[in-house]
Amino acid sequence: MPPFDPPDKDVQAARQAKAEAAELAKPIHVLGAGLSGLAAATYLANAGREVHVHEIRGDSGARFDGDFQGIENWTSGSDFFNEIQEWGFDPDEFKSDAFDVIDLVHPDDEITQPRTSGVAFRIVERGTAEHCIDQGFKRMALDAGAQIHYDTRRSPQDCHIVAAGPKESSAVAFGEIFHTDHPNHVTFQLNDKLAPGAYSYFIVIAWYEQHYDLNRKPIKRVGGKGDFSMPDKYVHDGRYYVGEAGGLQDFMWGFGMRYAVTSGVLAAKAVLGECDYETEVRKRLVPLVRASAINRFLMNRVGNRGFKMVANHWMRDQRRKGDGLAFMQWMYKPGLLRRLLWPVVRLGMLRRKELADGRMVSRMPFRKSLSRDIWEQSVRAEEIGNEWDQVRKGGGRSSFGESDA
């Protein structure tokens, strides 16, 4: 029997090239046409891959249509818009307003102003209008060659990247969009009585009218549900979970857009063989999510006296360092104290749960009512509720359905 002759190197190389070409020809399926899904699709399409995005809603941004949200700029040493430009995205595709100063409202209604020489964060509008960030990312995905299928259902098991919204609820948010003569402005509030354990637009609006000349004319109510959870793994059964689907959201302030885009890009890089998704997410994003959970755990327990101490410390830190953003960067910086606190937070605030797809997560349940909470609405808050009833009768809309409410 003649000896077996292995194929020469040229034949092996040809077979390898053929196998790689066949793999590259396979389409990539992404579930969800939000920011994380569109970011992943754009990066993949720019790399020459065939990409299909499947979205249950009729358009990108429909979930938050008309809402204004912030993109923070303190969890990284670089400006986020510089980062997304390096990934091939154009921030001029959507409207944004940058802020270097905010009003910080203390529990006793004292107002101070943290400020920075750079950009603290940006405000963008979510929704289906052309200038919204969702539509900007949609245009970039389409221009790159991705195919988006709206009003379609596709099983997560049939997708490579899962970027769908939350299935569970551990928080709800409601707000009001209104016309105002006031210039662009942002206010952070640390007040446990203003919104105990949540955000209450009735009370918030009433408070703002007392302190700002708004000339408010209600247009629309916005809101929806959110979920705060941390999965054991970010790659499950070969699928990459990004954005809210991967629990990549700030437990403290609710910021999620930066995490969404970053995780979408990392998942796309993993599909292309440029990185290990599990490793990169745990290195770049998980420490920030953990820090935010620790911050939430502490803030839930200090009450207004603690909030006042935090606000005062924030301003002292600004006077000492000359930069109001430094305090926020410190709050998200991993360190020995946070490593020691994390086991306490995980046991004291999070609850273990197995999701329908088999993933195990640690979820933050709804915060229970505390004895210090004050839920009684002011007279003005009730008047604002009655005003909205009249606006609704005149055609005013809400971006959320009864199930979200």
ABEGO torsion letter per residue (X at the ends): XBBBBBBBAAAAAAAAAAAAAAAAABBBBBBEABAAAAAAAAAAAAAGBBBBBBBABABBGAAABGBBBBBBAAABABBAAAAAAAAGBBAAABBBBBBABBBBBBAAGBBBBBBBABBABBBBBBEABAABAAAAAAAAAAAAGBBBBBGBBBBAAABABBABBBABBABBBBBBBBBBABBBBBBBBBBAAABBGBBBAAAAAAAAAAABBAGBBBABBBEEBBBBBBBABABBGGBBBBEAAAGBBBAAAGBAAAAAAAAAAAAAAAAAGABBAAAAAAAAAAAAAAAAAAAAAAAAAAEAAAAAAAAAAAAAAAAAAGBAAAAAAAAABBBAAAAAAAAAAAAAABBBBBBAAGBBBBBBBBBBBBAABBABBBAAAAAAAAAAAAAAAAGBBBABBAAAX
